[in-house]
Amino acid sequence: MGNANKNEEKPGFGERAGTFFFNKVGFRLAATGMMALIAWYAQEKSVTIAEFNAAYASIPLVGIILALVFDYGLDTGKLYNRMLGRGKSGLSKLVFAFGAVFVFFMTFTWLLAGTITLNLATITPATLVASALVSLIVLLPNTGTSEWLLWLWIAETIVTGGAHLAIFPAIKLLNMALTVLLGGGVLG
């Protein structure tokens, strides 16, 4: 019985170093690169604080709640473990995290813009910066059990005087579907 633990293979130094890099250093470098990219884009497009305030305050409350739920799922590992299973390499989890956050970024940008388009040039720079910030916070570790996105949204709503307050997103496709279902017709 005492020999059962001796037969288990322990990871070698290289495997431990690779896991450490992808889980600790690599993730931090990637997140820092994303922060720099967001800051560079905001600088290049001359996004002012007032524009960012308006863009962030215009995020519907349902969108903020969606971001909080997604962040919780990523940070507690439930989403990773369901999609990848336990025991996968650090690289595969890192790639999955960035892929999931990219999909979240595109979905969140769509919610903010209120239209489905793959042409990011038609979306305001402030909206893209707000979406990128939310996506980055979702990606960062240990943020899923806090409500920082909600508190920032409340602060931005206060700063803008509630001028952009929305509970549900104004998605044209959703509005059209509701109009048709309620008997108003497509054009009515």
Secondary structure, 3 states (H helix, E strand, C coil): CCCCCCCCCCCCHHHHHHHHHHHHHHHHHHHHHHHHHHHHHHHHCCCCHHHHHHHHHCCCHHHHHHHHHHHHHHHCCHHHHHHHCCCCCHHHHHHHHHHHHHHHHHHHHHHHHCCCCCCHHHCCHHHHHHHHHHHHHHHCCCCCCCCHHHHHHHHHHHHCCCCCCCCCCCCHHHHHHHHHHCCCCCCC
